[in-house]
Amino acid sequence: MIQRCTNPRHPGYGYYGARGITVCERWLHSHEAFREDMGDPLDGYWLDRIDNNKGYEPGNCRWVTPKESAANRRPTGSPPNPNSLRQRAKAAGLSYNLVFNRIQRGWPEGLALTIPAQKRGPMTYAAKKEFGLRWQG
C-alpha cells in the first residue's frame, strides 16, 4: 500500500501514487496504528478502498475477498506514466512529436521541453546561440 502510493519505481505507482492516491499520515508512519484501525485480515482477505478515487484512510478501507475486490475495480488500461516523454511534453503544452524530434536532433531534453514551438521555419542561428545550442548546418 505505502510503496505503490509513494514510490515512483513501484510497478503499481501509475495506478496509485501518480493518480493522487495517498496513505493517511497515521498509517503512513505506524503499522500499529493501521492495525488498530483496520484489525487483522481473515485468511484470504485483501485490503480494499471503498471509493477508488480516495486514498487509504479510516472509513474508506475494508477487508474483502478477491472476488469482492474485483467487483470494485476501476476500468483499467495502461497506467499513466508521469515520467514518460509524452506526459512531460503534454504538461509543457508542447506536442510529443515536436519534443521527440528536437531531442533526436540533439537538443537537451530540458530545452526541448521549455522552448515554445515556433510558428514558422526552423530555429535560426541567433535563437540557437541564445539557448546555447550548437549550430548544425
N, C-alpha and C positions, 0 to 999 in steps of 0.2 A: 504494500500500500504506500509506504513512505517513499520507496525508491521510484516507483512509477509516477509519483506526483512531483518529485523534486530533482531527480537525476536525469538530465537530458540524454545520457548514454544508455539508459534503460530501454529495452525494446518496446515497452508499453508506454513510454513517455508521451508519444504523439497522441495517444488516446486519452491521456490523463493530464499531466502537468502542462503540456502545450495547449490544452483546451481550457486551462484555468482551474482544473480540479485540484483542490488543496486538501491538506490534512489539518484539522483544528490544532491550535497550539498545544492544548492539553495532551493530545495523543501524539503529537509530533515529538515531544520531549520526554514522554513517560509511557513505557509499555504497561506499567502498573495502573496508570490512570485509564488506559484503554481497556484493560481487563476489568477494572471497577465499573466502567460504564457499560461494557458490552458482555461481560462474563466470558466463559469459555464456550467454544462451539461444541455441539454434539459431533460425533464422528460423521464425516462425510458432508458436513455443512460448510458453506462458504460465506465470507463477508460480502454483503450486497448493499448498494446505495439505493434507497427508495426512489429518490429523484436523481436521475443520472446527470443532471446539469448542475447539481450541487456537490459540495465536497464531502469528505469523510468527516463526520461530526456527529455528536449525540443527537438523536432524533431523526437522522437521515440514514442510519445504518441498521442492519439487521442480519441475523444468521439465516441462510436459506439453503435449500438443496440445490444441486447443479441444475435441475430441471426448472426450479423456480427462478433461478438466476438467469437462465437462458430466455425466459419469458419477459424479463425486464431489461433486455439488452437494447441498446440503440442500434439503428441500422449501421452497418459497417462498410467501409471501403478502405482505401489506403489511409493510414493515419497521416495527419498533416505533419510535415517535417519542417519546423520553423528554420532549420539550418540550410534548407535546400536553396540553391541559387534562384530558382523560380519564385520561392516565397520572399526572399530578400529583395528581388527585383520588384515584385508586386508591392512590397512595403515601401520601397523607394519611389513608387509611382512611375516606374520605367517598364518597358516591355522586356520579357525574358530574352527574346531574340536579340534585342539591342545590346543588353548587358553581356550575353554569351558571345556575341560577335566581337565586342570590344575586348573581352578577355582573350579570345582567340587571336586577336591582332596584337596582343602584348600589353594591353592596359593592365595596370594593377587593379585588383578587384575593388579596392576602396574607391578609386576614381571612377571605375566603370559604373559603380552604384550611386555615385553622388553628383556627377556632372549631368545636368539636364540634357535631354535629347535636343539636337539641333534641328531646326526646321528645314534647312537646305544644305546640300552638299556635304563633303567630307570635312573633318576638322582641319582648320587652317594651321599653317606653321606657327602663327602667333598664338593661337589657342593652345596648341600642343606645348609650346615653350612656356606659356603661362602656367600650365599644370605639370610641368616638369617631365613631359613625355618626349621620347626620342623621335626625331623626325625620320620617317622611313619613306623615302621616295622623293 
